[in-house]
Amino acid sequence: MQTQKAAVIGHPIRHTMSPFIHERLFSIAGIPMQYAVLDIDSLPEKINQLKTFDVFNVTIPYKEAIIPFLDELDDKAALFGSVNTVQIIDGKMKGYITDGAGCLGAIESAGINIAGRNLILGNGGTARAIAFETAYTNVNFDIVLAHRKSSEEKAQKIAQEIEAFAARRGTGKGKITCLPYEKLESAGHFDVVINATNVGMYPHLDNSPLTEAVLQNCTAVFDAVFNPEKTFLLKQAEAKGIPTVRGIDMLVRQAVAAHTWWYGTAFEDEQIRKLCEEAAKEMNRIFYNK
């Protein structure tokens, strides 16, 4: 196969682990490639450059902003309104979303049941993808979407679109509720808390999106932040004996899903688990000299 040109785009993007993960996946699949990191501060100016690649990944803040520039959307990406994976064929760009599948795959691989009452923190592209994936895979979904006062309108929009999707599907008894952060302490028990914000991301290592009181009412915690390996939120949960799932596991699994879309590649469970640990080890080496 001809050497594939791949990349990840975002801004800022110095924290990315995508090159390490995708290089390993390309190697396992036996596909030669060149992988670039593009820190883009103006997306419209770079579209022609992006069309020179075979595939690329999309991270913050372009998961929604990339959509108007694409020629085609996968059905799930169109439904979710978020894209993190793009393939270019004959100059045409098609977008996919693998964040939700990566998140739920990481949680389920840890033996945690995602079918209960889930609290999702955040209202951006990652939160949106995870909320839709939860509703997509569980007809009886029960989602609480937390929001800041400044993002209430965005949260309500996500909730309305998920409700409309559930109504069109016409089965199940799914529900989604929007709550401001200050009301979470009195909101009752959550089976899984999913942090889809960037709170606690390197270099802000001592920040947590939740209070101790909310954590007291949680069965399990997943943090989409992958750097550091164990965020302050995960450390808080572990101190209370609450099972946790790392963001690096989601990062690897959403990359695996991207390769399935791009090249139809299948990876064994043991290969995925090994790569999760290798990625965590490499990240700790780069950022923390461990």
N, C-alpha and C positions, 0 to 999 in steps of 0.2 A: 504494500500500500504506500502511496505517496505520503511524504511527511505532512502531517496535519498542523495547521497554524491555529493555535488556541490562545485564549486570553481571559483575564478577569478584569472587569471595569468597576469603578466605584470612586468615591471621594469623601474623606481621605481613605487610603487603602494600605497604609504601611503595616497594618496588623494582619494582613491576609495570610492564610495558610493554604489557599487554593493551589498555588504552584506545586507544593509538596504533595498534596493529596492527588491531584490530577496526574502528575508525573508518574506516581506509583500505579494508578489505575490504567493509564496508557501502557505502562510497562507490562503489567499483568496481562493485558489484552494483546500485547505484541504489536501495538500500533505506534509507529514513529511519530513524534510530534515536537513542536516548539511552543512553549507556553510563556506568554508575556503578562506583565502586570501593568495596567493602564490607569493611572490616576487622572481622571477626567473632571475638569471643573466646568466644562460647557459641553453638554451632550450633543446638541445640534451640530456643533462644529466638527464632531468626530465620527459622524455616521458613515461617511464615505470611507474613512479609515477602517471602521469596524467591518465593512463589507469585504475587506481583503482577507479576513480570517475565514476559517472553515467553521469554527464554533467559538462561542465565548460565554462566560458566566457573568452574571450581573449581581452586584451587591449594593448596599446602602450608598447613595439615596436614589438609585435609578430603577428599582424594581417595578414601579408604576410609571415612571417618566419615560422608560424605553418603549412603552406600548405604542404610542402614536407613530413611531418610526418603523414599526415592523410591518411586513407584508402579510403575515398570517399568524394566527394564534391557535395553539392546541385548544381543544374544547375546554379542558380543565383550566388552563391559563385564562381563557376568555371569561369563564364563569367566576374565577377567583379574582380577576382584575389585577394580577401580579405575575411578573416574569423574572426568573433568575437564570434561565438557560436559553441560549439562542443558537440556532443552526442556520448556516448560510448555504444555499444550494442555487447555483446559477444566478448569483447576485441577489436572490430573494431571502429575506430574513424571517424565520419562523420562531416564535417564542413558546417556551414551556415553563411550567412551574413545578419544582421538586421539593420546595421547602416543607410543605405540609407532610408529604410522604416521608421525608427524612426525619421530621420531628416525631411523627407517630411511630415510625419504624424503630427509632431509638428508644422510645418509651416502652413499646411492646417487647422489644428484645431484652429489656431489663426486667420483664415479668410483671409490668405494671398495667393494670386494666384502665383503658382510656374511655370506657363506656359510661362512666359516672358523671358527676357534676364537676365541670372543669372551669377553672378561673384562668383567663388569658389576660396578661398584662401587655398593653400596647395597642396602638391603632394604625401602625404602619404596614408596609407590604408583607413583612414576616408574620405579624399578628393576623392580618387578613387571610393569608394563605393557610395558616394553621387553623383558624376558625372555620374556614370553608372546608378544609380537609376533614375536620372533626364532624361537621354536618354531613359531608359527602359520604363518609364511611359509616356513620351511625344515624339511622333514621330517627332514633329517639334521643338525639343529642340534648344536652343541658349545658349551655355555655353562659358564663358570666364574663362580660367584657369590661375590664376596668379602664377608666379614662381620667385624665386631668381635666380641669374645667376648660382649658383652652382647646382640648381635642374632643369635647363632647359631641359636636356635630359630626365629626369624622367617625366616631364610634357608632353613633346612631345610624349613619349611612351604611356601615358594614352590617349592622344588625338587621336593618330593613332589607338589604339585598339577600342575606342568608334566609330570612323569613320568606321572601318571595321565591327563592329557590326551593325551599321546603314545601311551599304551597304548590308550586308547579309539579313537584315530584308526587305529591298527593298521598304519601304514606308516612306512617310514624307520627310521633307526637313531640317532635323536637321543639326546643325553645331557646331563645337567646335574650339575655337581659344586660342592659348597660348600667354600670354603677360607678360613681366617682370613688376614687381611692379612699376618701375619708369615711365612706360608709361600709368598707369591706370588713371591718372588725365586727360589725353586727350582722353580717350577711350569712352567717351559719357555716356549715362544714363544706369543704371542697375536697374532692377525691384527688384531683391532680391540679397543681398550680403550674402554669406555663409562663415563664418570663420571655416575652418577645420584644422587650425594649432593649436599649443598649446600656441600661443602668448596671454598673459593676464591671463594665468592659475596661480593659487595660487602656490608660494607666490609672483609672479611677477605681482602685482595687477595694476600697473600704466602703463603697456605696451599695445599698440594697434597695430594691423597689418596694419591699414589704416591711411592715412592722412585725415585731415578735408576736403580737396578739393574733394577727392573721395567720401566721405560720402555725400557731398552736392548733388551728382548726383544719390542717391539711394532712392528707394521707401520703402524698408523694409530691416531689418538686422537680420540675425540669427547667433548665435555664438555657435558652438559645445562645447566650453569650458563650463563646468558646475560648476566649482569652481574657482571664486566666482559666486554666483547666477546671479549678474549683473556685467559683465566684464566692463573694461574701454571702450571697443568698444561699448557695449550696452548703457553705460551712455552717450557716445559721441552722439550716434544716438538719444537717447531720448531727449537730450538737443536741438536737431534740430527738434523735433516733429516727428521723424521717427519711425514707428511701429517696435517693436523688439520681438524676440522669444528667450527664454533662452535655454541653453544647457541641463539643468536638465530635461526639457520636452522631449528632444530627448532621453536622457539616460533612462528615464522611458519607453518610447514607444518602444525603441529597446529591452529592457528587456521583455516587454509584448510580442513582436514578437518572442523572444527566447522561451518563455514558450509555445507559440502556436506550434512551431516546436517540442519542447521536448515532450509535453504531450497533445497537442491538446486543451489546455485551452483557453476559451474565457472570456474576461473581458468586463464589461460594461464601457461606456464612463465616467460615473460619478466616477466609481472606479479608472479609470486612472487619471482623473483630480484631485481627492482627493490625490492620491499617489504622483503626481507631487508636490503638495503643502506640503505634509508631508515630502518628500525628501528634498525640499528646506529648510524647517524649521529645519530639523535634521542637514543638512550640516552647516547651519548658527550657530547652537548650538555648534557643534563640533569644527569648525574652527574659529569662530568669537565671541563666547560667547554671542550670541544674544538670 
